[in-house]
């Protein structure tokens, strides 16, 4: 979610606030326990070129009837600029801290996602790839501060490309996390996709129920610039289905593009 302005951080419906602003979504992730809320996107000079996804498999034009995309408590809830959380201040009831290397203490995910995060990190470590959890759950209130900080710094139009408005952030579901290299290389920057850690995540995330939520080339559909570090939990079967459909959640679920509010 970068704009004409060169940003150091981008937002996956998620960018954190600029320095000196209320924190919440991008940069050094402020998602601590229940007072957190969205992620960030970095526009580094390095371009992000993730592994090429398989060709889309003609997604159905109608939402799959067996998946609940509106219930905020469903792991299949869709959150984007056209589909806010209802209620807007929704907070998960089953948050827990995953046992993974983290940049700060107290980062939370919903229980099922937390377990899947532990499996993802363990698999990466087994392959010699050291990941770190950068951001996780962020509350409605936390996102208010984050979004306001970006609006103050860049104006609303640009803020909307890098940060989610309160109530529209995937991080608020407790099903999204930002990951990075343990050594901090390209943290919350698009160049993360070109690191060994970013390449591993792109190749293996779906095996553990996660997808890269804002892939390269999909901004007109997702509403946000590429974020190779922002992962969304869906469960292994649904994550595999989304990847087979081309890797873009809105397209895979047949729910239409959401480039703006």
C-alpha positions as CSV (number, residue, x, y, z in Angstrom):
1,X,0.0,0.0,0.0
2,X,2.4,2.5,-1.1
3,X,1.5,5.6,-2.9
4,X,3.1,8.2,-5.0
5,X,5.0,9.1,-1.9
6,X,7.9,6.9,-1.1
7,X,7.1,5.2,2.2
8,X,9.3,3.2,4.4
9,X,6.4,1.2,5.7
10,X,3.4,0.0,4.0
11,X,0.2,-1.1,5.4
12,X,-1.7,-4.3,4.7
13,X,-4.8,-2.8,5.8
14,X,-2.2,-2.7,8.2
15,X,0.5,-0.2,8.1
16,X,1.7,1.1,11.4
17,X,1.7,4.8,12.3
18,X,4.6,7.1,11.4
19,X,7.1,7.9,14.1
20,X,5.7,10.2,16.7
21,X,2.2,9.1,15.9
22,X,-0.2,6.8,17.7
23,X,1.2,3.3,17.0
24,X,-0.7,0.4,15.5
25,X,-0.1,-1.1,12.2
26,X,3.1,-1.2,10.4
27,X,6.7,-0.6,11.3
28,X,7.8,-1.9,14.6
29,X,4.7,-3.8,15.2
30,X,2.8,-2.6,18.2
31,X,0.4,-5.5,18.3
32,X,0.6,-6.2,22.0
33,X,-2.2,-8.3,23.6
34,X,-5.6,-6.9,23.3
35,X,-4.6,-3.3,22.6
36,X,-3.3,-3.9,19.1
37,X,-4.8,-3.8,15.7
38,X,-3.4,-3.9,12.0
39,X,-0.2,-4.3,10.0
40,X,2.2,-2.4,7.7
41,X,3.7,-2.3,4.3
42,X,7.0,-1.0,3.3
43,X,7.9,0.5,0.1
44,X,11.5,-0.1,-0.2
45,X,13.5,0.6,-3.4
46,X,13.8,-3.2,-3.9
47,X,11.0,-4.6,-5.9
48,X,9.2,-7.7,-4.6
49,X,9.1,-10.6,-6.9
50,X,7.4,-13.6,-5.2
51,X,7.3,-17.1,-6.7
52,X,4.9,-17.2,-9.6
53,X,1.6,-18.6,-8.6
54,X,-0.2,-21.2,-10.6
55,X,-2.8,-19.9,-13.1
56,X,-6.1,-19.0,-11.5
57,X,-8.6,-21.9,-11.7
58,X,-11.7,-20.0,-12.7
59,X,-13.1,-19.1,-9.3
60,X,-16.9,-19.3,-9.0
61,X,-18.9,-16.2,-9.4
62,X,-20.8,-16.8,-6.2
63,X,-19.4,-17.2,-2.6
64,X,-19.0,-20.7,-1.5
65,X,-22.2,-21.5,0.5
66,X,-20.4,-23.6,3.2
67,X,-18.0,-20.8,4.2
68,X,-19.2,-17.9,6.4
69,X,-17.5,-14.7,5.2
70,X,-19.5,-12.3,7.4
71,X,-19.3,-13.8,10.9
72,X,-16.2,-12.1,12.6
73,X,-15.7,-15.3,14.6
74,X,-15.4,-17.5,11.5
75,X,-11.9,-18.3,10.3
76,X,-13.3,-17.6,6.8
77,X,-14.4,-14.1,7.5
78,X,-13.6,-11.6,4.7
79,X,-12.3,-8.3,5.8
80,X,-11.4,-5.6,3.3
81,X,-12.4,-2.1,2.2
82,X,-15.9,-3.3,1.2
83,X,-16.4,-5.7,4.0
84,X,-15.9,-4.2,7.5
85,X,-16.1,-6.2,10.7
86,X,-19.5,-6.2,12.3
87,X,-19.6,-5.1,15.0
88,X,-16.8,-2.7,14.1
89,X,-15.2,-3.1,17.5
90,X,-15.2,-6.9,17.4
91,X,-12.6,-8.6,19.6
92,X,-11.9,-12.3,19.6
93,X,-12.6,-14.3,22.8
94,X,-9.9,-16.9,22.3
95,X,-6.7,-15.0,21.9
96,X,-3.5,-16.7,23.0
97,X,0.2,-16.0,22.7
98,X,1.9,-18.4,20.2
99,X,5.1,-20.1,21.3
100,X,7.3,-18.6,18.6
101,X,10.3,-16.2,18.4
102,X,8.8,-12.7,18.6
103,X,10.0,-9.2,18.3
104,X,8.0,-8.3,21.4
105,X,6.2,-10.1,24.2
106,X,2.4,-10.5,24.3
107,X,1.6,-10.7,20.6
108,X,-1.6,-12.7,20.3
109,X,-3.6,-14.7,17.7
110,X,-6.8,-16.7,18.0
111,X,-6.0,-20.2,19.4
112,X,-6.3,-22.1,16.1
113,X,-4.2,-19.6,14.3
114,X,-1.7,-19.5,17.1
115,X,-1.2,-23.3,16.8
116,X,-0.8,-23.0,13.1
117,X,1.8,-20.3,13.6
118,X,3.8,-22.6,15.8
119,X,3.7,-25.3,13.2
120,X,4.8,-22.8,10.5
121,X,7.7,-21.5,12.5
122,X,8.8,-25.0,13.5
123,X,8.7,-26.2,9.9
124,X,10.8,-23.1,8.9
125,X,13.3,-23.8,11.6
126,X,13.6,-27.4,10.5
127,X,14.6,-26.1,7.1
128,X,17.2,-23.8,8.6
129,X,15.0,-20.7,8.2
130,X,14.7,-18.5,11.3
131,X,11.5,-16.4,11.4
132,X,10.3,-13.9,13.9
133,X,6.7,-12.7,14.7
134,X,6.5,-9.0,14.1
135,X,2.8,-8.2,14.5
136,X,-0.4,-10.1,15.3
137,X,-3.8,-9.1,16.8
138,X,-4.6,-5.4,16.9
139,X,-7.7,-3.9,18.5
140,X,-10.1,-1.4,17.1
141,X,-8.8,1.3,19.4
142,X,-5.2,0.5,18.4
143,X,-6.1,0.8,14.8
144,X,-7.7,4.2,15.3
145,X,-4.4,5.6,16.5
146,X,-2.4,3.9,13.6
147,X,-4.7,5.1,10.9
148,X,-4.9,8.6,12.3
149,X,-1.1,8.8,12.3
150,X,-0.9,8.0,8.6
151,X,-3.6,10.4,7.7
152,X,-1.8,13.2,9.5
153,X,1.5,12.3,7.8
154,X,0.3,11.7,4.2
155,X,-3.3,12.7,3.9
156,X,-6.3,10.3,3.8
157,X,-6.0,9.2,0.2
158,X,-2.4,8.0,0.7
159,X,-3.2,6.6,4.2
160,X,-6.0,4.4,2.6
161,X,-3.4,2.7,0.4
162,X,-1.1,1.7,3.3
163,X,-3.3,1.4,6.3
164,X,-6.8,0.1,7.2
165,X,-9.4,2.2,8.7
166,X,-10.6,1.1,12.2
167,X,-13.0,-1.8,11.8
168,X,-11.6,-2.8,8.4
169,X,-8.3,-4.4,9.6
170,X,-7.5,-8.1,9.2
171,X,-5.3,-7.9,12.3
172,X,-8.4,-7.2,14.4
173,X,-9.7,-10.7,13.6
174,X,-6.8,-12.3,15.4
175,X,-6.2,-14.4,12.2
176,X,-3.5,-12.3,10.6
177,X,0.2,-11.9,11.5
178,X,3.3,-10.2,10.1
179,X,6.4,-12.2,10.0
180,X,10.0,-11.3,9.4
181,X,13.6,-12.7,9.4
182,X,14.9,-13.2,12.8
183,X,17.9,-10.9,12.0
184,X,15.5,-8.1,11.0
185,X,16.5,-8.1,7.3
186,X,13.9,-6.2,5.3
187,X,11.4,-6.1,8.2
188,X,8.0,-4.9,7.0
189,X,9.6,-4.0,3.6
190,X,8.7,-5.4,0.2
191,X,12.3,-6.7,-0.1
192,X,11.4,-9.3,2.5
193,X,9.9,-11.3,-0.4
194,X,13.4,-11.6,-1.8
195,X,15.1,-12.9,1.3
196,X,15.5,-16.6,2.0
197,X,12.9,-16.2,4.8
198,X,10.4,-14.5,2.5
199,X,10.9,-17.1,-0.3
200,X,10.3,-19.9,2.2
201,X,7.1,-18.3,3.5
202,X,5.8,-17.8,0.0
203,X,6.4,-21.5,-0.9
204,X,5.3,-23.1,2.3
205,X,2.8,-20.9,4.1
206,X,-0.3,-22.6,2.6
207,X,1.0,-26.0,3.8
208,X,0.3,-24.7,7.3
209,X,-3.0,-22.9,6.6
210,X,-1.7,-19.4,5.8
211,X,-1.7,-17.3,2.6
212,X,0.1,-14.1,1.7
213,X,-2.9,-11.9,1.9
214,X,-1.7,-9.0,-0.3
215,X,0.3,-10.5,-3.1
216,X,2.2,-8.6,-5.8
217,X,0.1,-7.4,-8.7
218,X,-3.2,-7.6,-6.8
219,X,-3.6,-4.1,-5.4
220,X,-6.6,-3.3,-7.7
221,X,-8.4,-6.2,-6.1
222,X,-7.2,-6.2,-2.5
223,X,-6.9,-2.5,-2.1
224,X,-3.4,-2.6,-0.7
225,X,0.1,-2.7,-2.1
226,X,2.2,-5.9,-1.8
227,X,3.0,-7.2,1.7
228,X,5.0,-10.4,1.4
229,X,5.2,-10.5,5.2
230,X,1.4,-10.3,6.0
231,X,-0.1,-13.7,6.4
232,X,-3.7,-14.6,6.9
233,X,-4.9,-17.9,8.4
234,X,-7.6,-19.9,6.6
235,X,-6.9,-23.5,7.5
236,X,-4.9,-25.9,5.2
237,X,-7.7,-26.9,2.8
238,X,-8.9,-23.4,2.2
239,X,-5.4,-21.9,1.9
240,X,-4.5,-24.6,-0.7
241,X,-7.7,-23.7,-2.6
242,X,-6.9,-20.0,-2.6
243,X,-3.4,-20.7,-3.9
244,X,-4.8,-22.9,-6.7
245,X,-7.2,-20.1,-7.6
246,X,-4.3,-17.7,-8.1
247,X,-3.6,-16.5,-4.6
248,X,-6.0,-13.6,-4.2
249,X,-8.6,-14.2,-1.6
250,X,-11.4,-11.9,-3.1
251,X,-11.0,-13.6,-6.5
252,X,-10.9,-17.2,-5.0
253,X,-14.0,-16.6,-3.0
254,X,-15.9,-14.8,-5.9
255,X,-16.7,-11.8,-3.7
256,X,-15.5,-9.0,-6.0
257,X,-12.6,-6.5,-5.9
258,X,-12.3,-4.0,-3.0
259,X,-9.9,-1.3,-4.3
260,X,-11.6,1.4,-2.2
261,X,-14.1,2.1,0.5
